[in-house]
Amino acid sequence: MADDGSLPPEDGRPLRVAVVGAGPAGIYAAEALTGRAPVPVTVDLIDRLPTPFGLVRHGIAPDHPKMRAIRDTLHRALDHPGVRFVGNVEVGTDITLDELRAHVDAVVYTYGAALDRPLSIDGEDLPGSLAATDLVAWYCGHPDADRERVEASLAGVRRAVVVGVGNVALDVARVLSRVPRELEPTDMPQHVLDALAATRVEEVTVLGRRGPAQATFTTKELDELGELAEATVLVDPDQLPGEDEPPPPDRLVARNIDVLRQYAAHTAEPGRTRLVLRFYRRPVRLLGADRVTGVEVERTTVDADGRATGTGEYEVLPADLVVRSVGYRGEGLPGLPVDQRSGTVPNEDGRVLRDGAASPGEYVAGWIKRGPTGVVGTNKHDARETVASLLADVGSGVIGPHGDRDDLVRTLQARGAEPVLLEDWRAIDAAEVSLGASRGRARTTLHEREALLAAVRAAAGR
């Protein structure tokens, strides 16, 4: 018996755990399992994409190289001998959930929350109306990005409206406001750089239905807007607290207000993109026939509890492009329950609940567990909490070694699947670095699934 009461697997083999989703939450879960478990554990880190790192690769804006460099830290967990990356495998298609559960002793779902939340207003389906998830996937080189739709929406855009005041909204506004020389050093796919270079946006308006005190962006993201080479950030001083008002008790809000006051002193400059932050406005309708031509917005007021209510005062903002960035939500894998309202898997301390009771051997971590909140590092504590529940269940005998002895990868290959393992990922990584070097950059992202797999086959001589 281990020091904490955990029992070692009875047949002498390691406890086998499948982690579904190779983003930060999944990698942190694998790291906790192999580094903290009082019993031997092996982890298959499964992802439907041929590449690891999730939103660190396909969500953090490419003009944030220091943030994206966190994947170097995550990579160390993949190098652990007890962790096996198994990419290009989709649970529900290549292997059913029931088959996976029968194959291993426990499953941890960490596949995130990839769906956008709609505005649910008239005109939202017009061409020129995009979800931030669509635009971000495109400029980050996600294999599933709808390139044709995004590039058609960007064609000829001069005025853009971004709905939302979180970090993703600021990412989108910043990328749209940059000039080609600022984006050229990034790892964006070449077709993304070409499309953005052809799109000279004159004005980007970031729209918040509540006030600056309720905005969820961080000071760092807000501050970076002031560093754009050819854009000026503008804020209406009347939308900010007066200088004689006491500072907000929340230190983050106070810092944000200080930055916004600096922007409120700016004036528009000829030849520079105007990046306007507008608060107390909510969109009520997108205008246009064949594509978006404007956004009808209603002025709002915010009560003491932070709730926004309409005032009945309306105006129209001209816009060729509208990007909604009002949150993410998760969806279930085939056979996995998801609360449709919260977009999360019902759980208690990371244990998946089915019909209100904990389902032995099923766990959840990351956004699909708690919702789309926090920063990348938040997932580390979250994953450790889930792993603690899993190990407690091992100690109490709720779960133990029962899975098939067949190797998961061999089983998948026998079915005709093409799992991408760590060495295969290294081949993709090397191909991206080589492609970037040919263009004077550190890396250029391969965006097509077939191109990613071609790099694997070429390295393997297939």
Summary of the structure (lengths in Angstrom):
residues: 462
radius of gyration: 23.8
end to end distance: 47.7
largest distance: 74.2
contacts: 1561
relative contact order: 0.17
helix: 35%
strand: 22%
